Amino acid sequence: MTSPKLIGISGSLRTNATNRKLLHEAARLFGDCAYSEADINFPLYDGDDEARSGIPDVVKKVHAQIMNADAVLISTPEYNKGPSGALKNALDWISRVEGNAWDEKPLAVMSAAAGRAGGERAQMVLRGFMVPFRPMILQGPEIHLAASHSAFDDNGHLTGEMYVKDLTALMKALKDLI
């Protein structure tokens, strides 16, 4: 049997973003899998640009990654009580590609943020954003990584026992859904 293919989508574009670290930890705790991360550094969606130039190749690439994955992981920061604009923009662009890449796709959402709520509000909004795409969104355990700047050791591993336990349980639930 081949290893499940997981695609991670970080709502933060920063190279060393804690959301990116959280995705890597999720893949590590998932166990044997082929993990890759999508690049959502897309141009801003503009219907006139789409009509003029079509859908950018970078968008088509991420759509194909989602289509070919066995499951998707999304981790979002919280900006002004919601997900990042980069993530919303990516979802809007991906929805423009023919064929719903998300339909019935197992999806685990999580969040990492500097604040004490760990991106809880952003994650709730993100779940709402996903409704029209009809993925199979896992309901828990919820991962809201608070004070994320201090939640990882030098190797990029989570340091909080509760977070490790919950993320391991979320990945087990994802594996069971696949």
C-alpha positions in Angstrom: 0.0 0.0 0.0 1.3 3.5 -0.9 1.7 6.2 1.7 -1.3 8.6 1.8 -0.7 11.9 0.1 -1.2 15.0 2.3 -1.2 18.6 1.0 -0.7 21.4 3.5 -1.9 24.9 3.0 -0.5 27.6 5.3 -2.6 30.8 5.5 0.7 32.7 6.2 3.1 33.4 3.4 6.0 33.9 5.8 8.9 31.4 5.4 9.2 30.6 9.1 5.5 31.0 9.9 4.2 29.1 12.9 1.3 27.9 10.8 3.8 26.3 8.4 5.6 24.7 11.4 2.2 23.4 12.7 1.5 21.8 9.3 4.9 20.1 9.4 4.2 18.8 12.9 0.8 17.6 11.8 2.4 15.6 8.9 5.1 14.2 11.3 2.5 13.1 13.8 0.3 11.7 11.0 3.1 9.2 10.4 3.9 7.5 7.1 2.7 9.9 4.4 3.9 11.8 1.3 3.6 15.4 2.5 3.9 18.5 0.4 3.0 22.1 0.9 1.0 24.3 -1.5 2.4 27.7 -2.5 -0.6 30.1 -2.3 1.3 33.3 -3.1 -1.2 34.0 -5.9 -2.0 37.3 -7.5 -5.0 39.0 -6.1 -8.2 37.7 -7.7 -9.7 40.0 -10.2 -12.4 38.8 -12.6 -11.2 41.2 -15.3 -7.7 39.7 -15.1 -9.1 36.2 -15.2 -11.2 37.1 -18.3 -8.1 38.6 -20.0 -5.4 36.1 -19.0 -7.2 33.0 -17.7 -6.3 31.2 -14.5 -2.7 31.5 -13.5 -0.6 28.3 -13.7 0.2 28.5 -9.9 -3.5 28.3 -9.1 -3.9 25.3 -11.5 -1.0 23.6 -9.8 -2.5 23.9 -6.3 -5.9 22.8 -7.6 -4.2 19.7 -9.0 -2.3 19.1 -5.7 -5.6 19.2 -3.8 -7.3 16.9 -6.4 -4.4 14.4 -6.2 -4.1 14.4 -2.4 -5.8 11.9 -0.1 -6.4 14.6 2.5 -5.7 18.3 3.0 -4.4 20.2 6.1 -5.1 23.9 6.4 -3.5 26.1 9.1 -4.4 29.7 9.4 -3.2 32.7 11.4 -5.8 35.1 12.8 -5.7 38.6 11.3 -8.4 40.9 12.6 -10.6 38.1 13.9 -10.5 36.1 10.6 -8.2 34.1 8.3 -5.5 35.8 6.3 -6.4 37.5 3.1 -3.8 35.3 1.3 -5.8 32.2 2.3 -9.2 33.7 1.3 -7.7 34.8 -2.0 -6.3 31.3 -2.6 -9.7 29.7 -1.9 -11.4 32.2 -4.3 -8.9 31.5 -7.1 -9.0 27.7 -6.6 -12.8 27.8 -6.9 -12.4 29.2 -10.4 -10.7 26.1 -11.7 -13.1 23.6 -13.3 -13.8 20.6 -11.1 -14.3 21.0 -7.3 -11.0 19.8 -5.9 -12.5 19.8 -2.4 -15.6 17.7 -2.9 -15.7 15.0 -0.2 -11.9 15.5 0.4 -10.9 14.9 4.0 -9.8 18.2 5.6 -8.2 19.0 8.9 -8.2 22.7 9.9 -6.0 24.2 12.6 -4.7 27.6 13.6 -1.6 29.2 15.1 -1.6 32.7 16.3 0.2 35.0 18.7 -2.9 35.7 20.8 -4.2 33.7 23.7 -7.2 32.3 21.7 -4.8 30.7 19.2 -6.7 31.7 16.1 -10.0 30.2 17.2 -12.1 32.9 15.5 -10.2 32.7 12.3 -10.7 28.9 12.3 -14.4 29.3 12.7 -14.6 31.7 9.8 -12.4 29.4 7.7 -14.8 26.5 8.4 -17.6 28.7 7.0 -15.5 29.6 3.9 -15.2 25.9 3.2 -18.9 25.0 3.3 -19.6 25.7 -0.4 -16.8 23.4 -1.4 -18.2 20.4 0.5 -15.1 18.8 1.9 -15.3 16.3 4.8 -14.1 18.7 7.6 -13.0 17.0 10.8 -14.7 18.4 13.8 -12.0 17.8 16.3 -10.1 17.8 18.3 -9.7 21.5 17.5 -6.2 22.9 17.4 -5.9 26.5 18.4 -2.2 27.1 19.0 -1.9 30.1 21.3 1.3 32.1 21.7 2.6 30.2 18.7 5.9 32.0 18.6 7.0 30.1 21.7 5.3 26.8 21.0 8.1 25.0 19.1 11.5 23.8 20.0 14.7 24.3 18.0 13.8 21.2 15.9 10.3 22.6 15.0 8.5 20.2 17.3 5.6 21.3 19.4 6.5 21.7 23.1 3.1 21.7 24.8 2.0 18.2 25.8 -1.7 19.1 25.4 -1.1 20.3 21.8 0.9 17.3 20.9 -1.8 15.0 22.3 -4.6 16.8 20.5 -2.8 17.1 17.2 -1.9 13.4 17.3 -5.6 12.6 17.9 -6.6 14.9 15.0 -4.2 13.2 12.7 -5.4 9.8 13.7 -9.0 10.9 12.9 -7.8 12.1 9.5 -6.0 8.9 8.9 -9.2 7.0 9.8 -11.2 9.1 7.4 -8.9 8.4 4.5 
